[in-house]
Amino acid sequence: MPIQERWIVDHFDRLPTAAIFPVGGAFDYEAGVQVECPRILGQLGLEWLFRLCLDPKRLFFRYCVEPHYLFWLALRDVAHRLSGKSPVSVNFPVSANSPVSAKSPTSGRSQSRAGSSL
């Protein structure tokens, strides 16, 4: 999980009621800190490769390992859907500070926050 999403989860109970939009590297691009991908690579759908070459330590798992793991999970769900079975649920580990626990979708939140919507 990227740092900004982890921070949101860890600090969710202390944040005011509001919509939270992690913006990724948008501010880095605007500030000129992040190098822009050459236009031709973006048009060819190879921006991921450009990013991987610039920061392989951080992006290798995200770009080269994680998609293969997620592919098999998605394939399993499709197979269950086609066979008429209910989709398999995956229980991801939830930290004690998480705004959502495995048992209750609203634990850790006040009722007003849990009932709010965008």
Contact map, one row per residue, 1 for C-alpha under 8 A:
1110110000000000000000000000000000000000000000000000000000000000000000000000000000000000000000000000000000000000000000
1111110000000000000000000000000000000000000000000000000000000000000000000000000000000000000000000000000000000000000000
1111111000000000000000000000000000000000000000000000000000000000000000000000000000000000000000000000000000000000000000
0111111100000000000001010000000000000000000000000000000000000000000000000000000000000000000000000000000000000000000000
1111111110000000000001000000000000000000000000000000000000000000000000000000000000000000000000000000000000000000000000
1111111111000000000000000000000000000000000000000000000000000000000000000000000000000000000000000000000000000000000000
0011111111100000000000000000000000000000000000000000000000000000000000000000000000000000000000000000000000000000000000
0001111111110000000000000000000000000000000000000000000000000000000000000000000000000000000000000000000000000000000000
0000111111110000000000000000000000000000000000000000000000000000000000000000000000000000000000001110000000000000000000
0000011111111000000000000000000000000000000000000000000000000000000000000000000000000000000000001110000000000000000000
0000001111111110000000000000000000000000000000000000000000000000000000000000000000000000000000001000000000000000000000
0000000111111110000000000000000000000000000000000000000000000000000000000000000000000000000000000110000000000000000000
0000000001111110000000000000000000000000000000000000000000000000000000000000000000000000000000000010000000011000000000
0000000000111111000000000000000000000000000000000000000000000000000000000000000000000000000000000000000000000000000000
0000000000111111110000000000000000000000000000000000000000000000000000000000000000000000000000000000000000000000000000
0000000000000111110000000000000000000000000000000000000000000000000000000000000000000000000000000000000000000000000000
0000000000000011111000000000000000000000000000000000000000000000000000000000000000000000000000000000000000000000100000
0000000000000011111100000000000000000000000000000000000000000000000000000000000000000000000000000000000000000000000000
0000000000000000111110000000000000000000000000000000000000000000000000000000000000000000000000000000000000000000000001
0000000000000000011111000000000000000000000000000000000000000000000000000000000000000000000000000000000000000000000000
0000000000000000001111100000000000000000000000000000000000000000000000000000000000000000000000000000000000000000000000
0001100000000000000111110000000000000000000000000000000000000000000000000000000000000000000000000000000000000000000000
0000000000000000000011111110000000000000000000000000000000000000000000000000000000000000000000000000000000000000000000
0001000000000000000001111110000000000000000000000000000000000000000000000000000000000000000000000000000000000000000000
0000000000000000000000111111100001000000000000000000000000000000000000000000000000000000000000000000000000000000000000
0000000000000000000000111111110000000000000000000000000000000000000000000000000000000000000000000000000000000000000000
0000000000000000000000111111111000000000000000000000000000000000000000000000000000000000000000000000000000000000000000
0000000000000000000000001111111111000000000000000000000000000000000000000000000000000000000000000000000000000000000000
0000000000000000000000001111111111110000000000000000000000000000000000000000000000000000000000000000000000000000000000
0000000000000000000000000111111110000000000000000000000000000000000000000000000000000000000000000000000000000000000000
0000000000000000000000000011111111000000000000000000000000000000000000000000000000000000000000000000000000000000000000
0000000000000000000000000001111111100000000000000000000000000000000000000000000000000000000000000000000000000000000000
0000000000000000000000000001111111100000000000000000000000000000000000000000000000000000000000000000000000000000000000
0000000000000000000000001001101111110000000000000000000000000000000000000000000000000000000000000000000000000000000000
0000000000000000000000000000100111111000000000000000000000000000000000000000000000000000000000000000000000000000000000
0000000000000000000000000000100001111100000000000000000000000000000000000000000000000000000000000000000000000000000000
0000000000000000000000000000000000111110110000100110000000000000000000000000000000000000000000000000000000000000000000
0000000000000000000000000000000000011111110000000000000000000000000000000000000000000000000000000000000000000000000000
0000000000000000000000000000000000001111111000000000000000000000000000000000000000000000000000000000000000000000000000
0000000000000000000000000000000000000111111100000000000000000000000000000000000000000000000000000000000000000000000000
0000000000000000000000000000000000001111111111100100000000000000000000000000000000000000000000000000000000000000000000
0000000000000000000000000000000000001111111111100000000000000000000000000000000000000000000000000000000000000000000000
0000000000000000000000000000000000000011111111000000000000000000000000000000000000000000000000000000000000000000000000
0000000000000000000000000000000000000001111111100000000000000000000000000000000000000000000000000000000000000000000000
0000000000000000000000000000000000000000111111110000000000000000000000000000000000000000000000000000000000000000000000
0000000000000000000000000000000000000000111111111100000000000000000000000000000000000000000000000000000000000000000000
0000000000000000000000000000000000001000110111111110000000000000000000000000000000000000000000000000000000000000000000
0000000000000000000000000000000000000000000011111111000000000010000000000000000000000000000000000000000000000000000000
0000000000000000000000000000000000000000000001111111100000000000000000000000000000000000000000000000000000000000000000
0000000000000000000000000000000000001000100001111111110000000000000000000000000000000000000000000000000000000000000000
0000000000000000000000000000000000001000000000111111111100100000000000000000000000000000000000000000000000000000000000
0000000000000000000000000000000000000000000000011111111100110010000000000000000000000000000000000000000000000000000000
0000000000000000000000000000000000000000000000001111111100000000000000000000000000000000000000000000000000000000000000
0000000000000000000000000000000000000000000000000111111100000000000000000000000000000000000000000000000000000000000000
0000000000000000000000000000000000000000000000000011111111100000000000000000000000000000000000000000000000000000000000
0000000000000000000000000000000000000000000000000011111111110000000000000000000000000000000000000000000000000000000000
0000000000000000000000000000000000000000000000000000001111110000000000000000000000000000000000000000000000000000000000
0000000000000000000000000000000000000000000000000000001111111100000000000000000000000000000000000000000000000000000000
0000000000000000000000000000000000000000000000000011001111111110000000000000000000000000000000000000000000000000000000
0000000000000000000000000000000000000000000000000001000111111111100000000000000000000000000000000000000000000000000000
0000000000000000000000000000000000000000000000000000000001111111110000000000000000000000000000000000000000000000000000
0000000000000000000000000000000000000000000000000000000001111111111000000000000000000000000000000000000000000000000000
0000000000000000000000000000000000000000000000010001000000111111111000000000000000000000000000000000000000000000000000
0000000000000000000000000000000000000000000000000000000000011111111100000000000000000000000000000000000000000000000000
0000000000000000000000000000000000000000000000000000000000011111111110000000000000000000000000000000000000000000000000
0000000000000000000000000000000000000000000000000000000000001111111111000000000000000000000000000000000000000000000000
0000000000000000000000000000000000000000000000000000000000000111111111100000000000000000000000000000000000000000000000
0000000000000000000000000000000000000000000000000000000000000001111111110000000000000000000000000000000000000000000000
0000000000000000000000000000000000000000000000000000000000000000111111111000000000000000000000000000000000000000000000
0000000000000000000000000000000000000000000000000000000000000000011111111100000000000000000000000000000000000000000000
0000000000000000000000000000000000000000000000000000000000000000001111111110000000000000000000000000000000000000000000
0000000000000000000000000000000000000000000000000000000000000000000111111111000000000000000000000000000000000000000000
0000000000000000000000000000000000000000000000000000000000000000000011111111100000000000000000000000000000000000000000
0000000000000000000000000000000000000000000000000000000000000000000001111111110000000000000000000000000000000000000000
0000000000000000000000000000000000000000000000000000000000000000000000111111111000000000000000000000000000000000000000
0000000000000000000000000000000000000000000000000000000000000000000000011111111100000000000000000000000000000000000000
0000000000000000000000000000000000000000000000000000000000000000000000001111111110000011000000000000000000000000000000
0000000000000000000000000000000000000000000000000000000000000000000000000111111111000000000000000000000000000000000000
0000000000000000000000000000000000000000000000000000000000000000000000000011111111100000000000000000000000000000000000
0000000000000000000000000000000000000000000000000000000000000000000000000001111111111111000000000000000000000000000000
0000000000000000000000000000000000000000000000000000000000000000000000000000111111111110000000000000000000000000000000
0000000000000000000000000000000000000000000000000000000000000000000000000000011111111000000000000000000000000000000000
0000000000000000000000000000000000000000000000000000000000000000000000000000001111111000000000000000000000000000000000
0000000000000000000000000000000000000000000000000000000000000000000000000000000111111100000000000000000000000000000000
0000000000000000000000000000000000000000000000000000000000000000000000000000000111111110000000000000000000000000000000
0000000000000000000000000000000000000000000000000000000000000000000000000000000110011111000000000000000000000000000000
0000000000000000000000000000000000000000000000000000000000000000000000000000100110001111100000000000000000000000000000
0000000000000000000000000000000000000000000000000000000000000000000000000000100100000111110000000000000000000000000000
0000000000000000000000000000000000000000000000000000000000000000000000000000000000000011111000000000000000000000000000
0000000000000000000000000000000000000000000000000000000000000000000000000000000000000001111100000000000000000000000000
0000000000000000000000000000000000000000000000000000000000000000000000000000000000000000111110000000010000000000000000
0000000000000000000000000000000000000000000000000000000000000000000000000000000000000000011111000000000000000000000000
0000000000000000000000000000000000000000000000000000000000000000000000000000000000000000001111100000000000000000000000
0000000000000000000000000000000000000000000000000000000000000000000000000000000000000000000111110101110000000000000000
0000000000000000000000000000000000000000000000000000000000000000000000000000000000000000000011111100100000000000000000
0000000000000000000000000000000000000000000000000000000000000000000000000000000000000000000001111100100000000000000000
0000000011100000000000000000000000000000000000000000000000000000000000000000000000000000000000111110000000010000000000
0000000011010000000000000000000000000000000000000000000000000000000000000000000000000000000001111111100000010000000000
0000000011011000000000000000000000000000000000000000000000000000000000000000000000000000000000001111100001111000000000
0000000000000000000000000000000000000000000000000000000000000000000000000000000000000000000001000111110111111000000000
0000000000000000000000000000000000000000000000000000000000000000000000000000000000000000000001110111111111110000000000
0000000000000000000000000000000000000000000000000000000000000000000000000000000000000000001001000001111110000000000000
0000000000000000000000000000000000000000000000000000000000000000000000000000000000000000000000000000111110000000000000
0000000000000000000000000000000000000000000000000000000000000000000000000000000000000000000000000001111111100000000000
0000000000000000000000000000000000000000000000000000000000000000000000000000000000000000000000000001111111100000000000
0000000000000000000000000000000000000000000000000000000000000000000000000000000000000000000000000011100111111110010000
0000000000000000000000000000000000000000000000000000000000000000000000000000000000000000000000000011100111111100000000
0000000000001000000000000000000000000000000000000000000000000000000000000000000000000000000000001111100001111100000000
0000000000001000000000000000000000000000000000000000000000000000000000000000000000000000000000000011000001111110110000
0000000000000000000000000000000000000000000000000000000000000000000000000000000000000000000000000000000001111111110000
0000000000000000000000000000000000000000000000000000000000000000000000000000000000000000000000000000000001001111111000
0000000000000000000000000000000000000000000000000000000000000000000000000000000000000000000000000000000000000111111100
0000000000000000100000000000000000000000000000000000000000000000000000000000000000000000000000000000000000001111111100
0000000000000000000000000000000000000000000000000000000000000000000000000000000000000000000000000000000001001111111100
0000000000000000000000000000000000000000000000000000000000000000000000000000000000000000000000000000000000000011111110
0000000000000000000000000000000000000000000000000000000000000000000000000000000000000000000000000000000000000001111111
0000000000000000000000000000000000000000000000000000000000000000000000000000000000000000000000000000000000000000001111
0000000000000000001000000000000000000000000000000000000000000000000000000000000000000000000000000000000000000000000111
